[in-house]
Amino acid sequence: MTQTIAPAPLAGRTVIASSDAPPAIGPYSQGIREGRMVFLAGQIPLVGTTGNLVEGGITEQTEQVIHNIKSLLATQALDLRAIVKATVFLADMNEFAAMNAVYTRHFVTESPDPTCPPPARSTVQVARLPKDARVEIEVIAIAPEAPVV
């Protein structure tokens, strides 16, 4: 017996976009909000105004990626404290310490709420990233309440 499963309703789904973050370079959204859940596409170190990779190494690229994430979260009146899960993709695991120093500064050292724990995180090395970036980070966040429609 074949069972047909109806597609999930899209009524509560909101596209997240910011001109301060680079536009999607493929058929996907910069982010999606469904109720309190916020899913951001993986961010690479593209400068939003130019679409070019930020100049510099892993430190500068990680800074740009976190800037892009902050810009997208800000469209939902959120900041890094709302993130519950982050996945970091590195082109070279030997650059982990440098990436982690920037990540730690944003999520721990300079956090506006030192009692807020950093998000759960996975970090993996990949063969290659879009535009030959050194780092990509995707995040899932939870908003305190559903947006007003």
Residue, then its C-alpha position, 0 to 999 in steps of 0.5 A: m500500500t502506498q501512502t501519500i504524505a502531504p507537504a508541510p505547510l509553508a505559511g509560517r516560513t519566512v525568508i531571511a535576507s540582508s544586504d549586509a551579507p553576501p547574496a546566495i550564490g546558488p538556488y538557496s536562501q540566506g536563511i529561513r525562519e520557521g516559528r522560533m527556529v532560524f536556519l542560516a545557510g553556510q556563510i563564507p567570507l564574502v563581503g556583502t557589498t562586493g561579493n568578493l572574498v575578504e582579503g587575508g588569511i583564516t583570521e580575516q576570513t573567520e571575522q568576515v563569516i561571523h560578520n555575515i552571520k551577525s548581519l543575518l541574525a540582526t534582521q530577526a532582532l537576534d545576536l550570536r547568543a541565539i545560536v544553539k548549533a554551529t557547524v564549521f567547515l575548514a579547508d585545512m584543519n591546521e588552521f583550527a587554532a586561528m579560526n577558534a581564537v576568532y570564534t572564541r572572542h565572538f562567542v565567549t570573550e566579547s559576549p554581551d552575556p557571559t552567562c550564556p554558554p557558547p553553542a554546540r559546535s562541530t568542526v570538519q575539514v573539507a576538500r574544498l569550499p565555494k570560491d576557495a574560501r578557507v572557512e564556512i560556518e552554518v548556524i541554527a538559532i532559536a528566537p525567544e518568540a515567534p515573529v508577529v505576522 
